[in-house]
């Protein structure tokens, strides 16, 4: 009997400890500012993209470039948004948000680029061999882009003691494919964070 009374509390303790150590999930509004590690996060993406899009849509150069095209809406292809920072940043999120918002504004049209473009070209080649002549998509009938959207993300880091200051410099450009002239350039350095770590105890 004594063994049973000794083992039972131990089993209960293990079960309770196992339950307590499970992950706790709390849902928050997507607009809630969250900073856990001090690294680049969704709040930073939102701040940068909102600033870029507002600047782009109100830019006199953009308005003039669109006016020059006449009744035809200019077409854009998204190039590379390079991550040249010291941390892992999925820059595709930045370019994707900008693409969707600018497209929905009606100012510019976008054509597929990168992997999507290669998949579409492969599908057209496949249709030429297997689809009926009436339904196969024609080759060499793509819409050529007038401009390319590209950008970079860089960081500047300053450290002293247990404090680190991270400043993010994000650039975006819209460039004429034919002439290499810039239609628009944007730079944002609004994201600046001071991270204080606990001091190491001796």
ROTI-663442 format. One record per residue: residue in one letter; x, z, y of N, C-alpha, C in turn. Coordinates in steps of 0.05 Angstrom, whole numbers, padded with zeros to 5 digits, always signed. Last residue first. Example, Ala and Ser with C-alpha at 12.3 -4.5 7.8 and 13.67 -1.06 7.14 Angstrom:
% residues 2
S+00257+00142-00045+00273+00143-00021+00258+00157+00001/A+00264+00156-00114+00246+00156-00090+00264+00156-00066/
This chain:
% residues 202
X+00550-00264+00741+00575-00258+00727+00570-00239+00704/X+00502-00314+00749+00508-00286+00748+00534-00281+00731/X+00495-00367+00794+00504-00359+00767+00512-00329+00769/X+00436-00371+00833+00465-00368+00831+00472-00358+00803/X+00385-00420+00825+00394-00392+00822+00424-00391+00820/X+00385-00474+00874+00387-00464+00846+00394-00435+00846/X+00348-00510+00918+00364-00485+00916+00362-00476+00887/X+00345-00571+00949+00341-00557+00923+00360-00533+00922/X+00314-00607+00997+00334-00586+00994+00327-00570+00969/X+00303-00677+01006+00296-00652+00992+00320-00633+00992/X+00271-00730+01035+00295-00713+01037+00288-00686+01026/X+00244-00789+01048+00246-00770+01026+00272-00755+01027/X+00248-00827+01088+00231-00803+01093+00235-00782+01072/X+00273-00875+01094+00290-00852+01087+00275-00826+01092/X+00262-00943+01085+00250-00917+01086+00269-00895+01077/X+00255-01008+01111+00274-00987+01102+00260-00960+01105/X+00240-01077+01103+00231-01049+01107+00252-01030+01097/X+00231-01142+01128+00250-01122+01117+00239-01094+01124/X+00208-01209+01120+00203-01181+01127+00224-01163+01114/X+00230-01258+01113+00204-01257+01125+00198-01229+01136/X+00295-01281+01119+00278-01258+01114+00252-01261+01129/X+00315-01343+01089+00308-01327+01113+00291-01304+01105/X+00324-01377+01048+00338-01351+01047+00333-01334+01072/X+00295-01424+01043+00314-01422+01065+00331-01397+01065/X+00263-01420+00997+00274-01445+01005+00297-01442+01024/X+00246-01367+00993+00261-01379+00971+00275-01405+00979/X+00249-01318+01041+00241-01346+01036+00258-01357+01014/X+00236-01250+01023+00255-01271+01031+00244-01299+01024/X+00225-01185+01038+00210-01209+01030+00226-01233+01041/X+00252-01123+01016+00254-01148+01032+00236-01169+01020/X+00265-01053+01021+00248-01075+01010+00251-01099+01028/X+00299-00993+01006+00297-01018+01021+00279-01037+01006/X+00307-00924+01011+00293-00946+00997+00290-00970+01015/X+00344-00870+01003+00342-00893+01020+00330-00916+01004/X+00337-00800+00999+00332-00826+00986+00329-00848+01007/X+00376-00744+00994+00363-00762+01012+00361-00789+00999/X+00383-00679+00974+00380-00706+00964+00364-00722+00985/X+00425-00624+00976+00407-00640+00992+00407-00668+00982/X+00431-00563+00942+00436-00592+00941+00415-00605+00959/X+00462-00499+00935+00443-00516+00948+00451-00546+00946/X+00500-00463+00919+00477-00467+00901+00456-00485+00913/X+00553-00494+00951+00544-00470+00937+00522-00477+00917/X+00531-00555+00971+00547-00532+00980+00535-00508+00967/X+00525-00626+00972+00523-00601+00958+00541-00580+00971/X+00488-00684+00981+00506-00665+00994+00502-00638+00981/X+00476-00751+00967+00475-00724+00957+00496-00707+00971/X+00435-00806+00974+00458-00792+00985+00455-00763+00978/X+00413-00862+00935+00411-00833+00942+00437-00825+00955/X+00371-00921+00935+00397-00908+00935+00394-00879+00942/X+00338-00977+00912+00335-00948+00917+00363-00936+00915/X+00317-01042+00935+00336-01024+00924+00329-00995+00930/X+00283-01106+00926+00288-01081+00939+00309-01065+00924/X+00240-01164+00937+00261-01150+00924+00266-01123+00938/X+00198-01219+00933+00199-01191+00941+00220-01177+00924/X+00203-01285+00957+00209-01266+00936+00211-01238+00947/X+00160-01341+00974+00176-01318+00981+00182-01301+00956/X+00134-01384+00951+00146-01388+00978+00166-01365+00984/X+00132-01408+00884+00130-01386+00903+00145-01393+00929/X+00093-01459+00854+00119-01450+00864+00115-01428+00885/X+00052-01458+00800+00052-01456+00829+00079-01445+00838/X+00064-01505+00746+00064-01478+00757+00062-01480+00788/X+00067-01548+00714+00044-01547+00733+00042-01520+00746/X+00097-01559+00668+00107-01567+00695+00085-01568+00716/X+00044-01572+00620+00071-01563+00628+00077-01572+00656/X-00024-01552+00614-00004-01572+00620+00022-01559+00627/X-00056-01521+00559-00047-01519+00587-00024-01538+00591/X-00105-01552+00517-00077-01543+00521-00070-01543+00551/X-00155-01575+00511-00153-01547+00520-00125-01537+00525/X-00149-01628+00496-00168-01622+00517-00165-01593+00528/X-00115-01626+00453-00105-01639+00478-00123-01632+00501/X-00114-01562+00420-00124-01589+00424-00115-01600+00451/X-00052-01528+00402-00079-01529+00415-00087-01558+00418/X+00000-01535+00381-00022-01526+00363-00050-01527+00376/X+00038-01555+00416+00041-01562+00388+00016-01555+00371/X+00023-01535+00465+00029-01564+00463+00031-01573+00434/X+00021-01481+00457-00004-01496+00458+00001-01526+00456/X+00075-01468+00460+00061-01464+00435+00035-01480+00434/X+00084-01476+00514+00099-01492+00495+00085-01491+00467/X+00051-01436+00534+00045-01464+00540+00059-01482+00520/X+00077-01390+00514+00050-01396+00505+00043-01425+00511/X+00125-01393+00543+00126-01395+00514+00098-01402+00502/X+00105-01384+00594+00118-01409+00588+00119-01414+00558/X+00087-01331+00588+00068-01353+00594+00080-01380+00588/X+00135-01305+00578+00114-01304+00558+00094-01327+00562/X+00161-01313+00627+00172-01324+00603+00152-01325+00580/X+00127-01283+00661+00130-01312+00665+00141-01326+00640/X+00136-01232+00641+00109-01244+00640+00111-01274+00643/X+00190-01222+00653+00182-01225+00625+00154-01238+00623/X+00191-01254+00717+00204-01237+00697+00194-01244+00669/X+00126-01265+00747+00155-01269+00745+00165-01253+00722/X+00066-01297+00772+00080-01280+00752+00110-01286+00752/X+00052-01297+00842+00054-01311+00816+00071-01293+00797/X+00005-01278+00892+00029-01272+00876+00028-01289+00851/X-00014-01290+00961-00018-01293+00932+00008-01287+00917/X-00029-01249+01018-00011-01265+01002-00021-01268+00974/X-00074-01224+01042-00053-01237+01059-00036-01257+01043/X-00109-01194+01013-00116-01222+01018-00096-01237+01034/X-00102-01144+00995-00107-01147+01024-00115-01176+01031/X-00087-01150+00942-00115-01143+00948-00122-01144+00978/X-00032-01159+00950-00050-01180+00939-00079-01175+00946/X-00016-01109+00969-00013-01133+00986-00031-01155+00976/X-00027-01078+00923-00040-01072+00949-00039-01096+00968/X+00004-01101+00882-00025-01099+00879-00039-01095+00906/X+00056-01098+00903+00045-01123+00895+00014-01122+00895/X+00064-01043+00910+00065-01060+00933+00051-01087+00927/X+00061-01026+00856+00042-01016+00876+00041-01034+00900/X+00106-01055+00836+00079-01060+00825+00058-01050+00845/X+00150-01034+00862+00143-01062+00866+00115-01068+00857/X+00147-00980+00842+00146-00986+00871+00137-01015+00875/X+00152-00987+00787+00127-00974+00798+00125-00981+00827/X+00203-01006+00780+00180-01025+00775+00154-01013+00786/X+00238-00965+00783+00232-00979+00808+00209-00999+00804/X+00244-00907+00757+00230-00931+00749+00221-00947+00773/X+00306-00876+00759+00282-00882+00774+00270-00908+00764/X+00354-00830+00743+00336-00850+00731+00311-00852+00748/X+00405-00824+00795+00386-00814+00775+00369-00836+00764/X+00433-00843+00838+00448-00827+00818+00430-00816+00796/X+00413-00911+00852+00415-00883+00857+00431-00869+00835/X+00399-00963+00849+00427-00958+00854+00432-00928+00861/X+00355-01001+00819+00360-00973+00822+00390-00968+00825/X+00325-01058+00848+00348-01046+00834+00349-01016+00840/X+00275-01097+00836+00279-01073+00852+00300-01057+00838/X+00276-01168+00831+00285-01142+00821+00285-01121+00843/X+00216-01202+00851+00242-01201+00839+00250-01174+00830/X+00154-01230+00850+00168-01204+00852+00194-01206+00837/X+00134-01283+00892+00142-01275+00865+00158-01249+00868/X+00080-01307+00932+00103-01290+00928+00108-01285+00899/X+00052-01355+00976+00054-01345+00949+00081-01330+00945/X+00006-01360+01032+00033-01360+01020+00034-01346+00993/X-00051-01400+01033-00041-01372+01031-00014-01373+01019/X-00063-01452+01079-00053-01445+01052-00042-01416+01052/X-00075-01463+01130-00097-01454+01114-00088-01445+01086/X-00011-01445+01156-00037-01458+01160-00059-01446+01143/X+00038-01423+01156+00030-01437+01131+00003-01450+01134/X+00040-01397+01204+00055-01422+01202+00046-01438+01177/X+00014-01349+01192+00001-01368+01210+00014-01396+01208/X+00053-01324+01161+00027-01332+01148+00013-01353+01165/X+00091-01315+01200+00098-01331+01177+00073-01341+01163/X+00063-01280+01235+00072-01307+01245+00078-01325+01221/X+00056-01236+01203+00032-01249+01214+00040-01277+01222/X+00110-01222+01195+00093-01230+01172+00069-01245+01182/X+00125-01210+01247+00139-01231+01232+00122-01241+01209/X+00093-01165+01259+00089-01190+01273+00102-01214+01259/X+00066-01124+01208+00090-01136+01219+00084-01162+01234/X+00026-01099+01182+00024-01099+01211+00048-01113+01224/X+00040-01102+01129+00014-01115+01137+00012-01117+01167/X+00089-01073+01129+00088-01101+01121+00063-01114+01133/X+00074-01021+01142+00093-01035+01159+00092-01065+01154/X+00040-01009+01099+00030-01008+01127+00048-01024+01146/X+00077-01013+01057+00054-01031+01058+00042-01032+01086/X+00115-00973+01069+00123-01001+01067+00099-01019+01071/X+00084-00926+01067+00098-00933+01092+00106-00963+01092/X+00065-00927+01015+00046-00927+01037+00059-00936+01063/X+00113-00924+00987+00097-00948+00985+00076-00949+01007/X+00132-00872+01001+00148-00896+01007+00130-00921+01007/X+00091-00838+00982+00099-00837+01010+00113-00863+01018/X+00089-00851+00926+00066-00855+00943+00073-00856+00973/X+00140-00836+00909+00132-00864+00906+00108-00869+00926/X+00138-00781+00919+00157-00797+00933+00149-00827+00932/X+00099-00766+00881+00094-00762+00910+00113-00779+00927/X+00125-00777+00833+00102-00793+00841+00095-00790+00870/X+00196-00768+00845+00171-00764+00830+00149-00781+00842/X+00265-00751+00841+00245-00771+00849+00220-00767+00832/X+00279-00680+00834+00285-00708+00831+00261-00725+00840/X+00263-00628+00834+00276-00638+00858+00284-00667+00857/X+00233-00609+00792+00262-00611+00789+00277-00618+00814/X+00180-00604+00814+00190-00586+00794+00221-00585+00793/X+00133-00616+00857+00162-00617+00856+00172-00596+00837/X+00075-00648+00877+00087-00632+00857+00117-00637+00857/X+00016-00655+00914+00045-00656+00915+00058-00637+00895/X-00040-00689+00891-00027-00664+00894+00003-00667+00894/X-00067-00735+00879-00055-00734+00906-00040-00708+00910/X-00091-00727+00831-00068-00746+00831-00054-00745+00858/X-00105-00659+00816-00112-00683+00830-00088-00701+00833/X-00088-00635+00750-00089-00632+00779-00097-00659+00791/X-00093-00598+00690-00098-00623+00704-00100-00617+00734/X-00047-00566+00652-00065-00562+00674-00068-00588+00688/X-00028-00542+00589-00032-00565+00606-00053-00559+00627/X+00021-00510+00553-00002-00506+00570-00004-00529+00589/X+00045-00511+00486+00045-00522+00513+00019-00516+00527/X+00055-00447+00452+00045-00474+00453+00045-00484+00482/X+00068-00394+00448+00090-00412+00455+00081-00441+00456/X+00023-00368+00429+00031-00364+00457+00052-00384+00466/X+00023-00380+00375+00001-00390+00392+00009-00389+00421/X+00068-00353+00358+00066-00382+00354+00045-00394+00372/X+00054-00300+00368+00076-00312+00382+00076-00342+00381/X+00012-00294+00332+00007-00292+00360+00029-00304+00377/X+00040-00300+00283+00018-00318+00290+00012-00318+00320/X+00077-00258+00285+00087-00286+00283+00065-00305+00292/X+00042-00214+00286+00060-00218+00309+00070-00247+00309/X+00017-00218+00236+00001-00221+00261+00019-00227+00285/X+00062-00208+00204+00048-00234+00202+00032-00239+00227/X+00073-00155+00219+00093-00175+00222+00081-00203+00222/X+00026-00127+00202+00033-00129+00231+00054-00151+00237/X+00032-00136+00144+00010-00146+00160+00016-00148+00190/X+00077-00109+00124+00078-00138+00125+00056-00149+00144/X+00062-00055+00126+00086-00064+00140+00085-00094+00144/X+00017-00053+00093+00014-00044+00121+00038-00053+00138/X+00040-00069+00045+00019-00085+00057+00016-00078+00086/X+00075-00027+00034+00086-00054+00038+00066-00072+00053/X+00039+00015+00025+00057+00016+00048+00068-00011+00055/X+00017+00000-00024+00000+00000+00000+00017+00000+00025/
